Amino acid sequence: MNDQQRNKVESETLRTFKAERPSEYFSHLDDDLAAFKAFDSQRENLYRFGLTFPPEFFNNKSLIDLGAGTGEATVSLARWGAICTLVEMNPDAVEVAKRVFSQHTNNFNQHSFINSSLYDLDLDLLKESFDISSSCGVFTHVADKAKAFAILASLAKPGGYVIYGDRNTLGGLQEMLQRYAIYQLGGQSDEKIVEIAEILFSEDIDRSQRSVARRTRRAIIFDRWVIQQQDDPSVNEVLTFFEQEGLEYVSSWPRIDFPGRGNSVLSDPRNLPALRDGARLIESLWMVLNKGESENILSCNPIQNNEKFYDQLEVIGESLRNHQINDRVDVGQLIDKFIHLGSSVTTNNAILSERLEQFSLEVQEFLKMIEASNDPQDIRKRIDSFKILFRGYAGVRHVDYVAFKPR
């Protein structure tokens, strides 16, 4: 990966996110204080109960956040006592971040704001300077994730922690199918993408707006479908990044831990091969997530003869990965892949089998109707009849991880 390619992707990403800032969760609202309190409470729940990385741990810790955006996902960490350095290449977002920190912390002058690409940081100065290095929702939009991750890991002190979050390849498969549909139906400009997205996937946008992160509809659409560089990593890739940088996995949310993980209080929780294998089952559940955790509980019996199924799943994930406006898809081949996926499911769990087969059939129908019709309204009517595809959660869009950097 050369500097010219990296700079091109960064320039395109900056253009998109200067038009609509995807990290504005509460600062743009009239009731921003009430919205902030709700979002701040959600952040505490995530760290205390999800990542089991409690707010008290941040007190008096130095923290750097790469791609911090408007600072709205970082300011809670500062309120818990972290001394924060925010790195963000969008100058408009940096100004919002300063306002957010001024309003919601009582020690604004202790925090630093750097308007820079993460690739341009002075690592000679900053290397191993922070108790915690963090980056969430950023690397999916960069051209060189391996280098970005190496930078993130290098910033943490030995004995420190790395917090990393991004989308997931299979958890985001439905979103890639949405991108394919929007672009095929004429989404060749920002405004046309907005128009088609509202017709086809308004329910998905509604659900996102009802969450505690109250982004505008345009911000959601720009973050999912207008942005072109969106190369979502698999769990295996993230664990490989950890391994390459000498980091040890600690926790995640949603959990990548497989059912039955651990066999004794004396067993080593750092069993990376087992974690990699078990996470493949978890990702298959993420792909078809619709109603939430209750359906996953009923579906968590292991898939039998699973190598064929998981191999086909990875092939499908790669087929749609980082789908962009000018990409072409061999729809016949893709339909065949989903047919093979459905036929490769072998499980004694009828619920899981039914979910996966239903999902496969709906994807096949969806791909065929995108080829046959250029009328978004007609396609929307047929989408409304689906049971899994684009319904409810429509997959898992983001996963946060915590890793330890050994001394």
C-alpha positions, 0 to 999 in steps of 0.5 A: 500500500503506497502513500498515494493510495492511502491519501486518495482514500482519506481524501474521499472519506474526508469529503463524505464526512465533512458533508455529514458527520457520522459521530454526532450523537447528541451535540446537534440536538436542541435537547443535547443535555438530556441526549448526552445523559442518555448516551453517557449512560449507554457508554457506561453500560458498554464499558462496565457490563459489556466490555467488563472494563469499568469506568473507574479504570480510566481515572488518571489514565492517559488515553489517545483516540484515533479518528475521534470525530466530534469527540462524543464517544470519547467525552465519557472516558474523560468524565471518568478521569482519563486525560484524552488526546483526540486525533481527527483529520476533519477540522470541522469535527475537531471544533465540535469535539472542543465544544463537546469537551468544554460543555461536558468536562470540568478540565478542558485544558487538560485534554488535547486535540490534534487535527491530523491523519492518524498516518501522519502522527509523530510516532517518535514522540508519541510511541508507548506514551499512553495507558490506553490507545483507542480507535472505534469505527475508523479503520473500516474506512482506511486503505491500510488497516494493518498499518493503522492497527500497528500505529494504534498498538504502538501508542499504548505503553507496555502494561497498557490496553488497546480498545478497538472497534469496527464493523464485522464482515459477516455481521455487516453482510446485509449492509453490503447487500443494501449497498449493492441494491442502492447502487444498482438502482441508480445510486450514483450520487450522494443525493440519489443514494439518500433518495433510494435508501429512504425508499428501500430501507427507511425502517432500518434508518428508523430503528437506528434513529430510535437508538440512544445515538440519535444521529440524523437520517442523512448522517446514518445514510452517509455512514452506511451507503454514501461512504465508499471505503468500508472494508469490514474486518472479520473476527479472525482478522482482528485477532490476527492484528492483535497477535501480530502486534503482540497484544492479548485479547481480553473482551469484546461486545458483542461477545465473540466468546463461543458457548462453553468457552473455558473449562476451569478457573485454572484454564488459560483464557488466552486460548487463541486457536479456540477463540478463532474457531468458536468465533466463526459460529458467533459470526454466522449468528450475527449475519442473520440477527433479527430479533436479538439475543433470545433467538441466538440462545435458541440457535446456539447449538453447534453446526455439524460438519461445519467446515464446509458451511464456514468455508462457504460463508467466508467466500460469500463475505469476500464476494461483497466485502467493501462493495462500492459504486463502480463494483460489478457483481456476477449475480448468477455466481453470487446466487449459486454461492447462497444456494450452496450455503443453504445446502451446506447447513447441517445441524440438529438445531431446527431453529438455527437451520431454519434461520440460515435457510430462510436467510439464504432463500431471501437473499436469492430472491432479493438478488433476482428482483434487483436484476429484474426491476429498476423500481425501488418502490416495487422492490420495497414492497417485496422486501417488506415480506421478508422475515430476516433479510433487512428486518429488525437488527439486520445483522451486527454492525459494530463490535468493540474489543479490548486487548492487553499489551504485555510488559 
